[in-house]
């Protein structure tokens, strides 16, 4: 059994897992989208559930905030429970006027200011990227369900409260769409262990306009992203 999900037995967790940062978002998805959801983890309040969506087993597991937390939970899911596909469903901050609050952004690649890659002893820079297989499935699900998204490079940052107000502008100048805090670690864990991973985010904050979603909206109203991830998961 794993250290942080050790209430779960092998077989309790599906091969495809959706990972919101907020465990209460995991609870919301389980209760509103999955049939017969069963909670397999409550340790540290990091809720995890398994149920079915349109007859297909799917799990949803909170990851917590930041790359260290995502790194722990995704690693244990992969190495201890045999998970083959992980789809992060979270929030992000937009760097561009045409990417608005409540838009969906998919990280084709995840730049980062983190040194998480040091764990893998790579002799140089590494470009973490999403699974092409999941991207194809996402595109199909998007067309069939009329849920649009924007895709491109995002950045996973270690620090939420940056001291320099315009820190994000240099990332934006390189075409980075948005910032979040988990995808790069997920992509590295997935690459090393040869599984599929993808990060889907709803824009909750806007660095250009200053607009922000409320805490309640972040937890429970980004349902287009949730549905898009689930439709991707069952293909």
Steps between C-alpha positions, in 0.01 A plus 500: 500500500612857434589754769235760425215295347546195719133449578452384140565145385621406154196488277322781687638761259419505127768506229387853410502767769388864495707714737367834623717689743210560737374181670155659530495525121568126494200451730283724280590305185442165667160600633378679187652306209588146610263209556536313829809690617692348790752696705827308518713768669452760772858513633614861557162606361620419147179338381497231233201328339434230243177459308386463142430755229282366220587152619878550503695492829654839581668627816539856621774586747598831658863595444543797732678819398843523341741266327621320814145395588406408144829314476420286805143406410555439129812292570314277746204460265733392221745280687279350772160480332579446132333817371556544124336837426493813715309813403559804717193722528584825668508877477747739341571868455483646148781712356307621192189709441348250257518217757220595736381392844310167469676411172656154491874471437691177434872476566665346195825568684579627848790737543607547860718699739526194725799273546277191521692344210806454727338181637548334161867598459451631146824660369340814356165671453184292462172598330205328674208442263155346488411162355418518129259209546298695756516817290339316207225366726447846647460653154237239410313557826515877449341479154231252599396692813549852362739595781778717354849530644828674430824301499863601529790546738419575863734564792503316834637727771613425854404840645141629519572841654772641274670818627539658156162606363597466135683166533251331267561730204824330397321164487217658301753642251603140421144399420425334833120489530451478875654411835417219742697297754484125432516391135878486453546255788216284371646495150846405629367217717292375209790512255735312731242229568372479140138591564267760347441839662330824405408819683170679437443829680216749525616860517417633846720812506604752237835676525408761236149600615524408869178297484470208743256214553361455851610216728160333454523526121847342507375205703175410330401694187772417248286216372590526129859410588381210714276364226771540235747309718252220567407468133871477423553243774251247364636485143 
